[in-house]
């Protein structure tokens, strides 16, 4: 991805988001909960930024999502975008 400009990198990221969402919707790929949380955290960093300070949800899936985002938050946006695209590429057959 180093040879791409920012616009191309963002388009690649957006394409990866669409691909993984569609593949999961169609049940073409099986994604573990751990991988889903990682993808969620990277997505949030790219689209929202570093996670905000507490309060955090108390329990369940929302807490797991919050914790994943919090743990990944030291990751810079550009690196999160690259990691997201690479993970999707490893999940999908094409």
C-alpha positions as CSV (number, residue, x, y, z in Angstrom):
1,X,0.0,0.0,0.0
2,X,3.0,2.3,0.2
3,X,2.7,3.2,-3.5
4,X,-0.8,4.4,-3.2
5,X,-1.9,8.0,-2.3
6,X,-4.3,8.7,0.6
7,X,-7.4,8.7,-1.6
8,X,-6.5,5.3,-3.1
9,X,-5.7,3.8,0.4
10,X,-9.1,5.1,1.6
11,X,-10.9,3.5,-1.4
12,X,-9.1,0.2,-0.8
13,X,-10.2,0.3,2.9
14,X,-13.8,1.1,1.9
15,X,-13.8,-1.7,-0.6
16,X,-12.4,-4.1,2.1
17,X,-15.2,-3.0,4.4
18,X,-17.8,-3.7,1.8
19,X,-16.3,-7.1,0.8
20,X,-16.1,-8.4,4.4
21,X,-19.6,-7.2,5.3
22,X,-21.1,-8.8,2.2
23,X,-19.2,-12.0,2.7
24,X,-20.3,-12.3,6.3
25,X,-23.9,-11.4,5.4
26,X,-23.9,-14.2,2.8
27,X,-22.1,-16.5,5.2
28,X,-19.3,-17.0,2.6
29,X,-16.7,-16.7,5.3
30,X,-16.6,-17.7,8.9
31,X,-15.1,-15.0,11.2
32,X,-14.3,-15.8,14.8
33,X,-15.5,-13.4,17.5
34,X,-11.9,-12.4,18.2
35,X,-11.4,-11.5,14.5
36,X,-14.7,-9.6,14.4
37,X,-13.5,-7.6,17.4
38,X,-10.2,-6.9,15.8
39,X,-11.8,-5.7,12.6
40,X,-14.3,-3.6,14.6
41,X,-11.5,-1.9,16.5
42,X,-9.5,-1.2,13.4
43,X,-12.6,0.1,11.6
44,X,-13.4,2.4,14.5
45,X,-9.9,3.8,14.6
46,X,-10.0,4.6,10.8
47,X,-13.5,6.0,10.8
48,X,-13.8,7.7,14.3
49,X,-10.3,7.8,15.7
50,X,-8.9,6.8,19.1
51,X,-11.6,5.7,21.5
52,X,-12.9,8.3,23.9
53,X,-12.4,8.2,27.6
54,X,-14.8,6.3,29.8
55,X,-17.6,5.7,30.6
56,X,-17.6,2.3,29.1
57,X,-20.5,-0.1,28.8
58,X,-20.8,-2.5,31.7
59,X,-21.0,-6.0,30.1
60,X,-21.7,-8.2,27.2
61,X,-20.9,-7.7,23.5
62,X,-20.8,-3.9,23.8
63,X,-18.1,-4.2,26.5
64,X,-16.1,-6.5,24.4
65,X,-16.3,-4.1,21.4
66,X,-15.4,-1.2,23.6
67,X,-12.4,-3.1,25.1
68,X,-11.2,-4.1,21.6
69,X,-11.3,-0.5,20.4
70,X,-9.6,0.7,23.6
71,X,-6.8,-1.9,23.2
72,X,-6.2,-1.1,19.6
73,X,-6.4,2.7,20.1
74,X,-2.6,3.3,20.2
75,X,-2.6,2.3,16.5
76,X,-2.3,5.2,14.1
77,X,-5.1,5.6,11.6
78,X,-3.0,4.8,8.6
79,X,-1.6,1.6,10.2
80,X,-5.1,0.6,11.3
81,X,-6.4,1.0,7.7
82,X,-3.5,-1.1,6.3
83,X,-4.0,-3.8,9.0
84,X,-7.8,-3.9,8.3
85,X,-7.2,-4.4,4.5
86,X,-4.6,-7.1,5.1
87,X,-6.9,-9.0,7.5
88,X,-9.8,-8.9,5.1
89,X,-7.5,-10.1,2.3
90,X,-6.5,-13.1,4.5
91,X,-10.2,-13.9,5.3
92,X,-11.6,-13.7,1.7
93,X,-10.8,-16.3,-1.0
94,X,-10.2,-13.6,-3.7
